[in-house]
Amino acid sequence: MKSLTFPVLAALSLVLAACGPGIDLPKGTSKGYTSARLTHHNPNLPPVADPTQRAIHGMIQNSLRQQFSAKGLAYGAANADLVVAYLVI
């Protein structure tokens, strides 16, 4: 029983640390920006083949487009002021 105490406490401390306020969130507004776009994809990577993944990326990209457009930002220009990236895990 003693041999399980340390691994359990270590795992619990990792879980609790993950719940802490250690993640920096974006602050501020879009003031000063006139346009936005997504980062360019790596041309050496294969395209997303899974239909579910394509649907998820489409939903995220449409939501970003709607949010930026609602704030009056032009969206999708190659020389945009604000470049956005996202990660799906």
N, CA, C and O of each residue as an XYZ file, in Angstrom:
356
protein
N       0.820     -1.192      0.000
C       0.000      0.000      0.000
C       0.864      1.256      0.000
O       0.520      2.251     -0.639
N       2.006      1.209      0.731
C       2.881      2.374      0.779
C       3.459      2.700     -0.588
O       3.685      3.871     -0.895
N       3.700      1.700     -1.407
C       4.332      1.942     -2.698
C       3.401      2.687     -3.657
O       3.886      3.287     -4.617
N       2.109      2.672     -3.437
C       1.178      3.388     -4.291
C       0.970      4.832     -3.855
O       0.442      5.630     -4.630
N       1.361      5.186     -2.658
C       1.104      6.519     -2.139
C       1.792      7.594     -2.969
O       1.153      8.578     -3.340
N       3.071      7.433     -3.269
C       3.801      8.457     -4.028
C       3.233      8.639     -5.436
O       2.974      9.778     -5.823
N       3.025      7.572     -6.226
C       2.471      7.774     -7.575
C       1.085      8.431     -7.551
O       0.775      9.254     -8.413
N       0.265      8.076     -6.581
C      -1.070      8.664     -6.496
C      -0.961     10.145     -6.160
O      -1.653     10.966     -6.762
N      -0.108     10.495     -5.215
C       0.074     11.899     -4.854
C       0.685     12.690     -6.006
O       0.309     13.840     -6.234
N       1.609     12.095     -6.720
C       2.217     12.775     -7.859
C       1.180     13.027     -8.949
O       1.126     14.121     -9.510
N       0.373     12.044     -9.247
C      -0.664     12.215    -10.269
C      -1.687     13.257     -9.837
O      -2.126     14.072    -10.648
N      -2.066     13.234     -8.569
C      -3.023     14.206     -8.058
C      -2.464     15.622     -8.129
O      -3.188     16.556     -8.470
N      -1.187     15.788     -7.810
C      -0.592     17.119     -7.872
C      -0.522     17.627     -9.314
O      -0.704     18.821     -9.554
N      -0.262     16.735    -10.279
C      -0.252     17.134    -11.678
C      -1.647     17.568    -12.145
O      -1.791     18.544    -12.880
N      -2.653     16.840    -11.715
C      -4.027     17.188    -12.093
C      -4.401     18.542    -11.498
O      -4.984     19.381    -12.185
N      -4.078     18.758    -10.250
C      -4.403     20.032     -9.602
C      -3.613     21.186    -10.213
O      -4.141     22.289    -10.352
N      -2.372     20.946    -10.573
C      -1.569     22.001    -11.194
C      -2.121     22.362    -12.570
O      -2.045     23.518    -12.986
N      -2.666     21.394    -13.267
C      -3.231     21.662    -14.587
C      -4.477     22.527    -14.512
O      -4.834     23.189    -15.486
N      -5.134     22.526    -13.376
C      -6.355     23.317    -13.204
C      -6.057     24.744    -12.763
O      -6.977     25.553    -12.641
N      -4.815     25.061    -12.526
C      -4.439     26.391    -12.046
C      -4.514     27.441    -13.131
O      -4.750     27.128    -14.298
N      -4.312     28.702    -12.740
C      -4.416     29.810    -13.697
C      -3.132     30.055    -14.475
O      -2.744     31.208    -14.660
N      -2.471     29.017    -14.929
C      -1.191     29.169    -15.603
C      -1.268     29.408    -17.099
O      -0.230     29.554    -17.744
N      -2.458     29.454    -17.670
C      -2.587     29.631    -19.116
C      -2.824     31.103    -19.412
O      -3.754     31.712    -18.883
N      -1.970     31.672    -20.269
C      -2.157     33.058    -20.673
C      -3.259     33.132    -21.715
O      -3.204     32.440    -22.732
N      -4.246     33.958    -21.470
C      -5.342     34.141    -22.414
C      -5.178     35.471    -23.126
O      -4.597     36.406    -22.574
N      -5.684     35.561    -24.343
C      -5.573     36.829    -25.066
C      -6.273     37.948    -24.317
O      -7.328     37.746    -23.715
N      -5.679     39.116    -24.360
C      -6.255     40.281    -23.702
C      -6.321     41.414    -24.718
O      -5.526     41.467    -25.657
N      -7.257     42.303    -24.526
C      -7.340     43.448    -25.417
C      -8.472     43.322    -26.406
O      -9.389     42.522    -26.222
N      -8.404     44.113    -27.452
C      -9.451     44.151    -28.465
C      -8.824     44.097    -29.851
O      -7.605     44.005    -29.993
N      -9.662     44.155    -30.851
C      -9.175     44.165    -32.225
C      -8.887     45.590    -32.690
O      -8.603     45.818    -33.866
N      -8.958     46.537    -31.774
C      -8.708     47.937    -32.131
C      -7.292     48.069    -32.706
O      -6.331     47.551    -32.137
N      -7.180     48.749    -33.806
C      -5.878     48.923    -34.453
C      -5.643     47.942    -35.585
O      -4.758     48.158    -36.413
N      -6.419     46.865    -35.637
C      -6.297     45.897    -36.722
C      -7.406     46.155    -37.731
O      -8.522     46.510    -37.352
N      -7.108     45.980    -39.000
C      -8.133     46.158    -40.026
C      -8.431     44.862    -40.764
O      -9.436     44.765    -41.468
N      -7.560     43.860    -40.607
C      -7.776     42.603    -41.319
C      -7.173     41.446    -40.540
O      -6.288     41.632    -39.706
N      -7.671     40.242    -40.828
C      -7.195     39.034    -40.151
C      -7.211     37.874    -41.135
O      -7.948     37.888    -42.121
N      -6.391     36.875    -40.853
C      -6.371     35.653    -41.658
C      -5.821     34.527    -40.799
O      -5.261     34.760    -39.728
N      -5.990     33.305    -41.284
C      -5.391     32.151    -40.631
C      -3.940     32.018    -41.080
O      -3.551     32.551    -42.120
N      -3.150     31.309    -40.293
C      -1.780     31.035    -40.698
C      -1.797     30.204    -41.978
O      -2.773     29.507    -42.254
N      -0.742     30.274    -42.744
C      -0.644     29.474    -43.956
C      -0.311     28.037    -43.581
O       0.491     27.789    -42.681
N      -0.923     27.110    -44.269
C      -0.660     25.698    -44.016
C       0.686     25.304    -44.615
O       1.122     25.860    -45.623
N       1.321     24.349    -43.984
C       2.580     23.821    -44.490
C       2.293     23.050    -45.782
O       1.562     22.060    -45.745
N       2.840     23.470    -46.912
C       2.535     22.789    -48.179
C       3.086     21.363    -48.252
O       2.680     20.589    -49.119
N       4.000     21.013    -47.357
C       4.571     19.665    -47.368
C       3.709     18.656    -46.624
O       3.943     17.451    -46.721
N       2.710     19.135    -45.879
C       1.836     18.221    -45.146
C       0.690     17.766    -46.044
O       0.206     18.534    -46.876
N       0.260     16.525    -45.877
C      -0.885     16.072    -46.681
C      -2.166     16.754    -46.203
O      -2.263     17.124    -45.033
N      -3.142     16.924    -47.079
C      -4.399     17.531    -46.662
C      -5.146     16.619    -45.693
O      -4.917     15.409    -45.663
N      -6.024     17.199    -44.914
C      -6.820     16.421    -43.969
C      -7.759     15.523    -44.771
O      -8.541     16.007    -45.589
N      -7.678     14.213    -44.532
C      -8.467     13.253    -45.307
C      -9.727     12.809    -44.569
O     -10.722     12.455    -45.202
N      -9.695     12.824    -43.254
C     -10.824     12.347    -42.469
C     -11.995     13.334    -42.549
O     -11.814     14.517    -42.260
N     -13.179     12.876    -42.931
C     -14.319     13.789    -43.078
C     -14.707     14.486    -41.777
O     -15.132     15.642    -41.799
N     -14.568     13.803    -40.656
C     -14.900     14.421    -39.374
C     -13.936     15.557    -39.067
O     -14.350     16.625    -38.616
N     -12.650     15.325    -39.311
C     -11.658     16.379    -39.081
C     -11.889     17.563    -40.012
O     -11.779     18.714    -39.591
N     -12.209     17.288    -41.269
C     -12.500     18.376    -42.204
C     -13.691     19.198    -41.731
O     -13.682     20.426    -41.819
N     -14.721     18.511    -41.225
C     -15.913     19.210    -40.732
C     -15.573     20.083    -39.531
O     -16.055     21.212    -39.430
N     -14.749     19.573    -38.621
C     -14.358     20.336    -37.431
C     -13.561     21.566    -37.833
O     -13.828     22.664    -37.343
N     -12.588     21.398    -38.718
C     -11.804     22.547    -39.178
C     -12.699     23.570    -39.871
O     -12.525     24.775    -39.690
N     -13.649     23.091    -40.660
C     -14.581     23.992    -41.323
C     -15.408     24.796    -40.329
O     -15.616     25.994    -40.518
N     -15.881     24.138    -39.266
C     -16.667     24.848    -38.244
C     -15.832     25.910    -37.547
O     -16.294     27.029    -37.323
N     -14.601     25.553    -37.205
C     -13.720     26.506    -36.523
C     -13.426     27.694    -37.431
O     -13.518     28.845    -37.004
N     -13.076     27.417    -38.674
C     -12.725     28.494    -39.604
C     -13.927     29.381    -39.925
O     -13.772     30.596    -40.056
N     -15.106     28.806    -40.054
C     -16.309     29.609    -40.281
C     -16.622     30.486    -39.076
O     -17.017     31.642    -39.226
N     -16.446     29.932    -37.885
C     -16.690     30.719    -36.672
C     -15.715     31.883    -36.575
O     -16.110     33.000    -36.238
N     -14.441     31.629    -36.870
C     -13.453     32.709    -36.853
C     -13.813     33.787    -37.871
O     -13.754     34.978    -37.568
N     -14.185     33.365    -39.077
C     -14.572     34.309    -40.125
C     -15.752     35.167    -39.665
O     -15.745     36.386    -39.843
N     -16.761     34.529    -39.076
C     -17.943     35.262    -38.603
C     -17.584     36.247    -37.500
O     -18.061     37.382    -37.500
N     -16.745     35.819    -36.560
C     -16.375     36.697    -35.448
C     -15.578     37.902    -35.924
O     -15.833     39.024    -35.486
N     -14.624     37.684    -36.808
C     -13.830     38.808    -37.312
C     -14.687     39.742    -38.169
O     -14.563     40.963    -38.077
N     -15.541     39.170    -38.989
C     -16.413     39.999    -39.822
C     -17.371     40.817    -38.965
O     -17.650     41.973    -39.281
N     -17.877     40.229    -37.886
C     -18.787     40.939    -36.986
C     -18.100     42.123    -36.310
O     -18.756     43.095    -35.933
N     -16.793     42.040    -36.160
C     -16.021     43.135    -35.550
C     -15.520     44.125    -36.593
O     -14.785     45.056    -36.264
N     -15.916     43.928    -37.853
C     -15.554     44.858    -38.910
C     -14.190     44.625    -39.520
O     -13.664     45.505    -40.202
N     -13.606     43.465    -39.293
C     -12.296     43.164    -39.860
C     -12.458     42.431    -41.191
O     -13.276     41.519    -41.309
N     -11.685     42.830    -42.176
C     -11.637     42.078    -43.426
C     -10.976     40.743    -43.120
O     -10.040     40.685    -42.322
N     -11.446     39.681    -43.738
C     -10.942     38.357    -43.383
C     -10.407     37.634    -44.602
O     -11.056     37.597    -45.647
N      -9.227     37.060    -44.468
C      -8.682     36.174    -45.480
C      -7.637     36.766    -46.408
O      -7.082     36.036    -47.229
N      -7.347     38.051    -46.317
C      -6.347     38.654    -47.202
C      -4.947     38.131    -46.861
O      -4.636     37.897    -45.693
N      -4.124     37.953    -47.864
C      -2.772     37.409    -47.657
C      -1.901     38.323    -46.800
O      -1.024     37.839    -46.085
N      -2.127     39.630    -46.859
C      -1.295     40.570    -46.107
C      -2.048     41.135    -44.899
O      -1.954     42.329    -44.617
N      -2.786     40.297    -44.195
C      -3.603     40.725    -43.056
C      -2.740     41.229    -41.902
O      -1.595     40.807    -41.735
N      -3.312     42.143    -41.104
C      -2.620     42.699    -39.934
C      -2.497     41.664    -38.812
O      -1.479     41.601    -38.124
N      -3.533     40.867    -38.640
C      -3.613     39.908    -37.534
C      -3.618     38.501    -38.108
O      -4.475     38.163    -38.924
N      -2.657     37.673    -37.680
C      -2.557     36.285    -38.161
C      -2.955     35.368    -37.017
O      -2.416     35.468    -35.915
N      -3.905     34.469    -37.284
C      -4.481     33.605    -36.264
C      -4.116     32.153    -36.539
O      -4.128     31.703    -37.685
N      -3.795     31.433    -35.483
C      -3.556     29.987    -35.574
C      -4.424     29.313    -34.522
O      -4.745     29.910    -33.495
N      -4.799     28.073    -34.782
C      -5.535     27.295    -33.786
C      -5.020     25.871    -33.825
O      -4.383     25.447    -34.789
N      -5.306     25.143    -32.761
C      -4.826     23.769    -32.648
C      -5.985     22.883    -32.226
O      -6.678     23.183    -31.254
N      -6.196     21.806    -32.943
C      -7.207     20.832    -32.603
C      -6.481     19.587    -32.120
O      -5.648     19.019    -32.826
N      -6.809     19.179    -30.915
C      -6.173     17.979    -30.348
C      -7.214     16.893    -30.207
O      -6.901     15.794    -29.750
